[in-house]
Amino acid sequence: MRKSRVLTGGFALACLVATAGCGSRADEEPAEPVAAPEPAAAETEAAPPPAQEPEVEPNGNVIEIQMLTRDPDGSGMQVFKPRLITAQVGDTIRFVPTDPTHQSSSIAGMIPEGTRGWEGEINQPVEYVVPKPGIYGYQCVPHYSAGMIGLIIVEGDGKLDNLEAARAVSHPGLAGREFGEIFDEAEAQGMLSQ
């Protein structure tokens, strides 16, 4: 009980010391709040939210990619399943948070020039309609260095235009090795030929 009184007394003393420097006395009226200046007209308009509309019209084909904490094939790694796909312009890629703590985001330098990427929220599904042929690399931001990455190869004229740029991107941790394996797999399956 004595220890409790000492702690309570110490807390009260700390509160008094903290408020002593506030520059007001108990017998004074509180100051009137100062109104913030009115923002200029341009500042009152809310910035538009990031574009949610696809860059191209969806064609109705949906390809699902699962976000998993454990690879069902036994590697024990956090993975996207499948981690390598081919798609057509207008296909909707749907990332499904099958397990918690994952999301999907495009990787800068690994999408065709002039396209918008995507940024999903943790534990939320995200859909992306692929707008043009090319190589699209993606990651789970919290597990990027652990190698949770994937690749979409979109068929059509120009599909290899950003291949060298996508291969040249540097990745942290295990992601670089995993992308090397995915590119090798894509070559072996003939996905990287015109």
C-alpha positions as CSV (number, residue, x, y, z in Angstrom):
1,M,0.0,0.0,0.0
2,R,2.8,2.4,0.8
3,K,4.4,1.9,-2.6
4,S,1.0,2.8,-4.2
5,R,0.9,6.1,-2.3
6,V,4.4,7.0,-3.3
7,L,3.6,6.3,-7.0
8,T,0.3,8.3,-6.8
9,G,2.1,11.2,-5.0
10,G,4.9,11.1,-7.6
11,F,2.3,11.2,-10.4
12,A,0.5,14.2,-8.9
13,L,3.8,16.1,-8.4
14,A,4.7,15.4,-12.1
15,C,1.4,16.7,-13.2
16,L,1.9,19.9,-11.2
17,V,5.3,20.4,-12.6
18,A,4.1,19.8,-16.1
19,T,1.3,22.4,-15.8
20,A,3.3,25.0,-14.0
21,G,5.0,26.1,-17.2
22,C,1.7,26.6,-19.1
23,G,1.7,30.4,-18.3
24,S,-1.8,30.5,-16.9
25,R,-3.2,30.8,-13.4
26,A,-6.1,29.0,-11.9
27,D,-7.9,32.4,-11.3
28,E,-7.7,33.5,-15.0
29,E,-10.3,32.9,-17.6
30,P,-9.3,30.5,-20.3
31,A,-8.2,32.3,-23.5
32,E,-10.6,32.3,-26.5
33,P,-9.7,29.8,-29.1
34,V,-8.0,31.4,-32.1
35,A,-9.8,30.6,-35.4
36,A,-7.6,29.2,-38.1
37,P,-7.4,31.4,-41.2
38,E,-9.8,30.5,-44.0
39,P,-8.1,28.4,-46.7
40,A,-7.8,29.8,-50.2
41,A,-10.4,28.6,-52.7
42,A,-8.0,26.2,-54.3
43,E,-7.2,24.6,-50.9
44,T,-10.9,23.9,-50.1
45,E,-11.3,21.6,-53.1
46,A,-10.4,18.1,-52.1
47,A,-7.7,16.4,-54.1
48,P,-9.2,13.8,-56.3
49,P,-8.7,10.2,-55.1
50,P,-6.3,8.1,-57.0
51,A,-7.7,6.8,-60.2
52,Q,-9.7,3.7,-59.7
53,E,-11.0,3.3,-63.2
54,P,-9.2,0.9,-65.4
55,E,-7.1,2.3,-68.2
56,V,-8.9,0.0,-70.6
57,E,-12.3,-1.7,-70.7
58,P,-12.3,-5.0,-68.9
59,N,-12.9,-7.9,-71.3
60,G,-14.7,-10.1,-68.7
61,N,-11.9,-12.6,-68.2
62,V,-10.7,-12.7,-64.5
63,I,-7.5,-14.4,-63.4
64,E,-7.2,-15.0,-59.6
65,I,-4.0,-15.0,-57.7
66,Q,-4.0,-16.2,-54.1
67,M,-1.9,-14.5,-51.4
68,L,-0.7,-17.2,-49.1
69,T,1.4,-17.3,-45.9
70,R,2.6,-20.9,-46.6
71,D,3.3,-22.3,-50.1
72,P,1.1,-25.3,-50.4
73,D,3.8,-26.9,-52.6
74,G,6.0,-27.2,-49.5
75,S,8.6,-24.4,-49.8
76,G,7.3,-22.9,-46.5
77,M,7.6,-19.4,-48.1
78,Q,4.9,-16.7,-48.3
79,V,3.8,-16.7,-51.9
80,F,1.4,-15.6,-54.6
81,K,-0.2,-18.6,-56.3
82,P,0.3,-18.7,-59.2
83,R,3.4,-16.4,-59.2
84,L,3.8,-16.5,-63.0
85,I,0.9,-16.0,-65.5
86,T,0.2,-14.8,-69.0
87,A,-2.8,-12.6,-69.7
88,Q,-4.4,-10.6,-72.4
89,V,-5.1,-6.8,-72.6
90,G,-8.3,-6.2,-70.7
91,D,-8.0,-9.2,-68.4
92,T,-8.7,-8.5,-64.8
93,I,-6.1,-9.8,-62.3
94,R,-7.7,-10.3,-59.0
95,F,-5.4,-10.7,-56.0
96,V,-7.2,-12.6,-53.2
97,P,-6.0,-12.3,-49.6
98,T,-6.5,-16.0,-48.8
99,D,-4.3,-15.6,-45.7
100,P,-4.0,-12.4,-43.6
101,T,-1.2,-9.8,-43.6
102,H,-0.7,-9.7,-47.4
103,Q,-1.4,-7.2,-50.2
104,S,-0.3,-6.7,-53.8
105,S,1.5,-3.7,-55.4
106,S,3.2,-3.2,-58.7
107,I,7.0,-2.7,-58.6
108,A,8.4,0.6,-60.0
109,G,10.4,-0.2,-63.2
110,M,8.6,-3.5,-63.8
111,I,5.5,-2.3,-65.6
112,P,5.3,-1.0,-69.2
113,E,6.1,2.6,-69.7
114,G,3.0,4.9,-69.6
115,T,0.9,2.6,-67.5
116,R,-0.4,3.1,-64.0
117,G,0.5,0.5,-61.5
118,W,-1.6,-0.6,-58.5
119,E,-1.3,-0.5,-54.7
120,G,-3.5,-2.8,-52.7
121,E,-4.3,-2.6,-49.0
122,I,-3.3,-5.3,-46.5
123,N,-6.0,-8.0,-46.1
124,Q,-8.0,-6.5,-49.0
125,P,-8.6,-7.9,-52.5
126,V,-7.3,-5.8,-55.3
127,E,-8.2,-5.9,-59.0
128,Y,-6.1,-4.6,-61.9
129,V,-7.2,-4.6,-65.5
130,V,-4.0,-4.9,-67.6
131,P,-3.9,-2.0,-70.1
132,K,-1.2,-3.0,-72.5
133,P,1.2,-5.8,-73.5
134,G,4.3,-6.1,-71.4
135,I,6.0,-7.4,-68.3
136,Y,4.4,-6.6,-64.9
137,G,6.3,-7.4,-61.7
138,Y,4.5,-7.2,-58.4
139,Q,5.1,-7.7,-54.7
140,C,3.6,-8.0,-51.3
141,V,5.2,-4.9,-49.7
142,P,5.6,-6.4,-46.1
143,H,7.1,-9.6,-47.5
144,Y,9.0,-8.3,-50.6
145,S,12.4,-9.1,-49.2
146,A,11.2,-12.5,-48.1
147,G,10.5,-13.2,-51.8
148,M,6.8,-12.8,-52.0
149,I,6.7,-11.6,-55.7
150,G,5.2,-12.5,-59.0
151,L,5.2,-11.7,-62.7
152,I,2.4,-11.2,-65.3
153,I,3.3,-11.4,-69.0
154,V,0.7,-9.7,-71.1
155,E,0.5,-11.0,-74.7
156,G,0.4,-8.8,-77.8
157,D,2.6,-6.5,-79.9
158,G,5.3,-5.0,-77.6
159,K,5.1,-7.6,-74.9
160,L,8.9,-7.7,-74.6
161,D,9.4,-3.9,-74.8
162,N,10.1,-3.5,-71.1
163,L,11.7,-7.0,-70.5
164,E,15.3,-5.7,-70.1
165,A,14.2,-2.8,-67.9
166,A,12.1,-5.3,-65.7
167,R,15.1,-7.7,-65.4
168,A,17.4,-4.8,-64.5
169,V,15.4,-3.8,-61.4
170,S,17.3,-4.5,-58.2
171,H,15.4,-6.3,-55.4
172,P,16.0,-6.8,-51.7
173,G,16.6,-10.1,-49.9
174,L,15.2,-13.2,-51.5
175,A,13.1,-11.3,-54.1
176,G,16.1,-11.0,-56.6
177,R,16.6,-14.8,-56.5
178,E,12.9,-15.5,-56.8
179,F,12.6,-13.1,-59.8
180,G,15.6,-14.9,-61.4
181,E,13.8,-18.2,-61.1
182,I,10.5,-16.8,-62.5
183,F,12.2,-15.3,-65.5
184,D,14.0,-18.6,-66.1
185,E,10.7,-20.5,-65.9
186,A,9.1,-18.0,-68.3
187,E,11.9,-18.5,-70.8
188,A,11.7,-22.3,-70.4
189,Q,8.0,-22.3,-71.1
190,G,8.4,-20.0,-74.2
191,M,6.5,-17.1,-72.6
192,L,9.3,-14.6,-73.4
193,S,9.3,-15.2,-77.2
194,Q,7.3,-13.0,-79.6
